């Protein structure tokens, strides 16, 4: 099964760009990479999804190298409200052919005034 | 607007009780999931379902069962609750072809914080 690895925590000052990297060495050929954001006492919320190269939306950018064994979530000019846990998610197929999703353990981002 | 609802935000049960956690989605999604979330462990998949009456074990199915009699509803059952099942339980749903790969967006409910005494 694919496993993901992320830093446990990161600190950043307001206004800085933050990059969070996720490793997923066994990602399957057809799988996408998705990042979620979670605030305390809430369910995770979708941020961005990509397959390869670069994806950008109004919230973040996602960089995926050619080998797809890692991905980097980039948050431009973070504010205090970006303090949250960020999860990296990749799809995976088990040997039995069923479908299972694997979350990383999450990166707790703390934005400092 | 996409909506996933869970029957309770907070629940307190006693050891040995049978516990039902209900999840309902109004988006006609094929796939539904139950996770538990614990400090330092992130989200761990308990069970998922890619169609009515279909279910698959996730990473930590022991001590749990599920039921999906209707497309919009996915129930998590603790047959005999134990203190190590005290956790935050999150339900999610996603569209997409049943049983195929890819990582389409999952929509999460608000969570149920279960305490087993």
Contacts between the chains, C-beta under 8 A, distances in Angstrom:
chain1	res1	chain2	res2	distance
A	28	B	101	6.1
A	30	B	101	4.4
A	30	B	102	6.1
A	31	B	101	5.8
A	31	B	102	6.4
A	31	B	103	5.8
A	32	B	102	5.7
A	32	B	103	4.1
A	32	B	104	7.7
A	33	B	103	6.9
A	34	B	103	4.8
A	34	B	105	6.8
A	34	B	106	7.8
A	36	B	106	7.8
A	41	B	110	7.9
A	41	B	111	7.2
A	42	B	110	6.4
A	42	B	111	7.2
A	43	B	4	7.6
A	43	B	90	5.3
A	43	B	92	7.3
A	43	B	108	3.0
A	43	B	109	5.5
A	43	B	110	5.6
A	43	B	111	5.4
A	44	B	43	7.2
A	44	B	90	7.5
A	44	B	92	8.0
A	44	B	106	7.7
A	44	B	108	5.1
A	45	B	108	7.2
A	46	B	105	4.7
A	46	B	106	7.2
A	46	B	107	7.6
A	49	B	103	6.8
A	49	B	105	6.6
A	87	B	42	6.8
A	87	B	43	6.8
A	89	B	103	6.0
A	89	B	106	7.7
A	90	B	103	6.3
A	91	B	101	5.3
A	91	B	102	5.8
A	91	B	103	4.2
A	93	B	101	5.9
A	97	B	99	7.9
A	98	B	56	4.8
A	98	B	99	7.0
A	99	B	48	7.8
A	99	B	50	6.6
A	99	B	56	7.3
A	99	B	99	5.6
A	99	B	100	6.8
A	99	B	101	6.3
A	100	B	45	6.6
A	100	B	48	7.3
A	100	B	56	7.2
A	100	B	58	6.4
A	100	B	59	7.8
A	101	B	33	7.3
A	101	B	45	6.4
A	101	B	48	7.6
A	101	B	103	6.7
A	101	B	106	7.5
A	102	B	45	7.7
A	103	B	35	7.7
A	103	B	42	5.6
A	103	B	43	4.4
A	103	B	44	7.6
A	103	B	45	7.6
A	104	B	42	6.6
A	105	B	40	7.6
A	105	B	41	6.8
A	105	B	42	3.8
A	106	B	42	4.7
A	106	B	43	7.6
